[in-house]
Amino acid sequence: MFQRIQSVYFILSTLLFIVLLGGLDFLKFHESSMEYHIVDLYGRSSYYYSKGSFQLISNEFIPLVVPVLGMILLLVSTMVSFKKIKRQLSLARLTFLVNTFLVVVFVIWSTLLFVQGNANASNHIQLGFYVAVTTLPLTFFGYKGVLRDKTLLDSINRLR
């Protein structure tokens, strides 16, 4: 299982999703010089900066952690099903499609947050956004690796 290239791509994608669980920020909004809004995997938090420290104003739970945990389970099940190539191919395809859907929804959602924000607000895309987008080509390359293995096995079976 680990000598195949798609396993490397799926492991890297799984590790990036696990890094997202660590609480990387996706978006940051500066309403004023003292008020900050941060969106991460666990929700939206508002902070007020005074006297050298941040004070939490409000915390809104947004369940983005549930799809990320689902993607981790889907990636692990795709890696584990290496003995049944048809099942692995369908799981790899499903993983890629779900990941594409999640990234597109997140890009649209972040764009809406930027548009709905205050006109004077300063908007920043944080590292978590780039980590989430980086998982998309990794799952695609993993899917292509599984597809390449399936065509290789089909051609070997045809020669027998």
C-alpha positions in Angstrom: 0.0 0.0 0.0 2.7 2.5 0.9 4.8 2.0 -2.1 2.2 3.4 -4.4 2.1 7.1 -5.1 -1.6 7.6 -4.4 -1.0 6.6 -0.8 1.5 9.4 -0.5 -1.0 11.9 -1.9 -3.8 10.6 0.4 -1.5 10.7 3.4 -0.5 14.3 2.7 -4.1 15.3 2.3 -5.0 13.6 5.5 -2.2 15.3 7.3 -3.3 18.7 6.0 -6.8 18.1 7.2 -5.4 17.1 10.6 -3.4 20.3 10.7 -6.7 22.2 10.0 -8.1 20.5 13.2 -5.4 22.3 15.1 -7.3 25.5 14.8 -5.6 27.4 11.9 -7.5 30.6 11.1 -9.3 30.8 7.7 -10.2 34.5 7.6 -9.5 37.6 9.7 -11.5 40.8 9.6 -10.3 44.1 11.2 -13.4 46.2 11.9 -11.4 48.9 13.5 -8.0 49.2 15.0 -9.3 47.5 18.2 -11.9 45.0 17.0 -11.0 41.7 15.2 -13.2 38.9 13.9 -11.5 35.5 13.2 -13.1 32.6 11.3 -11.6 29.1 11.9 -12.7 25.5 11.7 -14.7 25.8 15.0 -16.6 29.0 14.3 -16.3 32.8 14.3 -14.8 34.7 17.3 -14.8 38.4 17.9 -12.0 40.0 19.9 -11.3 43.4 21.3 -7.7 44.5 21.6 -6.9 46.7 24.6 -3.9 47.2 26.8 -1.8 44.7 24.9 -4.1 41.7 25.1 -7.1 40.3 23.3 -10.4 40.0 25.1 -13.1 37.7 23.7 -16.3 39.5 22.9 -18.4 36.8 21.3 -18.0 33.3 20.0 -20.3 31.8 17.4 -20.1 28.0 16.7 -20.1 27.1 13.0 -19.8 23.3 12.6 -17.1 23.2 9.9 -15.2 20.6 11.9 -17.8 17.9 11.0 -17.0 17.9 7.2 -13.3 17.9 7.9 -13.6 14.9 10.2 -15.7 13.2 7.5 -13.0 13.9 4.9 -10.4 12.4 7.2 -12.4 9.2 7.7 -13.1 9.0 3.9 -9.4 9.4 3.1 -8.4 6.8 5.6 -11.0 4.3 4.3 -9.8 5.0 0.7 -6.2 4.2 1.8 -7.2 1.1 3.7 -9.2 -0.4 0.8 -6.1 -1.0 -1.4 -6.9 -4.7 -1.9 -10.2 -4.0 -3.7 -9.2 -1.7 -6.5 -12.8 -1.0 -7.7 -13.9 0.0 -4.3 -10.8 2.1 -3.8 -11.5 3.8 -7.2 -15.0 4.6 -6.2 -13.9 5.9 -2.8 -11.2 8.0 -4.3 -13.7 9.5 -6.8 -16.1 10.2 -3.9 -13.2 11.8 -1.9 -12.3 14.0 -4.7 -15.9 15.1 -5.4 -16.6 15.8 -1.7 -13.4 17.7 -1.3 -14.2 19.8 -4.4 -17.6 20.5 -3.1 -16.2 21.6 0.3 -13.6 23.9 -1.2 -16.1 25.5 -3.6 -18.6 26.1 -0.8 -15.9 27.5 1.4 -14.7 29.9 -1.3 -18.2 31.1 -2.0 -18.9 31.4 1.8 -15.7 33.4 2.4 -16.5 35.7 -0.6 -19.9 36.4 0.9 -18.3 37.2 4.3 -16.0 39.6 2.6 -18.8 41.3 0.6 -21.1 41.5 3.7 -18.4 42.9 5.9 -18.0 46.6 6.8 -16.7 48.8 4.0 -13.9 50.1 6.2 -12.9 46.6 7.4 -9.6 45.1 6.5 -10.0 41.5 5.2 -7.2 38.9 5.3 -7.1 35.3 4.1 -5.2 33.2 6.6 -3.1 30.0 6.3 -6.0 27.7 7.0 -7.7 28.8 3.7 -4.6 27.8 1.7 -4.2 24.5 3.5 -7.8 23.7 2.7 -7.4 24.6 -1.0 -4.1 22.6 -1.1 -5.9 19.4 -0.3 -7.8 19.6 -3.5 -5.0 18.8 -6.0 -3.6 16.1 -3.6 -6.9 14.2 -3.6 -7.1 14.6 -7.4 -3.6 13.2 -7.9 -4.5 10.4 -5.5 -7.6 9.6 -7.6 -5.5 9.6 -10.8 -3.0 7.2 -9.1 -5.7 4.8 -8.3 -7.1 5.1 -11.8 -3.6 4.4 -13.2 -3.3 1.3 -11.1 -6.7 0.0 -12.2 -5.8 0.4 -15.9 -2.5 -1.3 -15.3 -4.1 -4.2 -13.6 -6.8 -4.4 -16.3 -4.1 -4.6 -19.0 -2.1 -7.2 -17.1 -5.3 -9.3 -16.7 -6.0 -8.9 -20.4 -2.5 -10.3 -21.2 -3.0 -13.4 -19.1 
